[in-house]
């Protein structure tokens, strides 16, 4: 009898999984049909023609159906398993968090060495620059926005404005006065923090959607200023020839006064790339350290109180005006640091690099990683930015979908799919749990003069 019952349950689970897979395939077909199934091309007479891509369409629908089928089976099996006690799960998460941080830190420190050992000097430039440096920039931006959104609870859709202020501050000051990177880095951060305070004053009475709209408008205002203030910002042409950072005055060039000549080694472009990697790594770790220290200070606790309930925060006597302004200033300062590094790394900046899509990407990293979680933001940046960069390495898919298939055209589609998947499985982010800012590790008695009834 138990065997018959178990067999009947398996058949029911399979039928339910097939039904879910068929429904998901139908929905995917309706969504992908106008996006993927049809493609407009221009013929020799410059006329628009409609082409169909049925193999690609049905392949994507099949992938969705199989994924939905496997997910339904996994959920059915999970309901049958005995639940793990919450204490055991919490102990495992604490042990994982204690071991994950030092291992991850050791990996990022040794990453350029591993890249050189695996792919050599020729291929290390791509892996260190396109993956290591690019990901660390967004990790730093995510940690900066995490102060505003994750800790203070202020929805900011114009965070890219501070990023742009830092980049243009460094570019203009470096080209005009010839200051070094280490001198202009704090100046760019202070200017971005100043603009953060300017943004904070008009939005002191706003919250929620209204705050998001104002910050979005602020980001667009900064972008339009960069476009139209042509005598200073050069408009759409951008600023080129931005001085690159040096190693204590030694440029990474092939000249006799360069870095390679000074140390007596053969010149290679990978030297500058590795230097920039460790530079942005230092800035990112500085951002994480300062954020963690601020969380334990009264201002950090005020941010978290403001996030939970602003009315209760005021009732406790916390100055919400200063709390909001400090959150915008600190978040803007770290964005200014990242912007100055971006300008120094690229050597060229233009308004096209500071669009709303950048703000949306950074905010998505914070939300998907888990608001308030440093490790979650870092993991989300690795998955999102590294995942989009990996699409450049998927040329082997042309053997499946044809030579006309370009994986980079589907980066935003994969980005949206990843966001939907995370919102379904982990609606509070990859790491939803946050350690409290203040932990009382021992019980203390209260003095008699502080308690009405006597000694507590």
Buried (B, 14 or more C-beta within 10 A) or exposed (E): EEEEEEEEEEEEBBEBBBEBBEEBBEEBBEEBEEEBBEEEEEEEEEEEEEEEBEEBBBBBBEEBBEBBBEBBBEEBEEEEEEEEEEEEEEEEEEEEEEEEBEEBEEEBEEBBEEBBEEBEEEEBBBBBBBBBBBBBBBBBBBBBBBBBBBBBBBBBBBBBBBBBBBBBBBBBBBBEEEBEBEEBBEBBBBBBBBBBBBBBEEBEEBBEEEBBBBBBEBBBEBBEBBBEEEEEBBBEEBBEEBBBBBBEEBBBBEEEEBBBBBEEEEBBBBBBBBBBBBBBBEBBBBBBEBBBEBBEEEBBBBBBBBBEEBEEBEEEEBEBEEBBBBBBBBBBBBBBBBBBBBBBBBEEBBBEBBBBEBBBBBBBBBBBBBBBBBBBBBBBBBBBBBEBBBBEEEEEBEEEBEEEBEBEEBBEEBBEEBBEEBEEEBEBBBBBBBEEBEEEEEEEEEEEEEEEEEEE
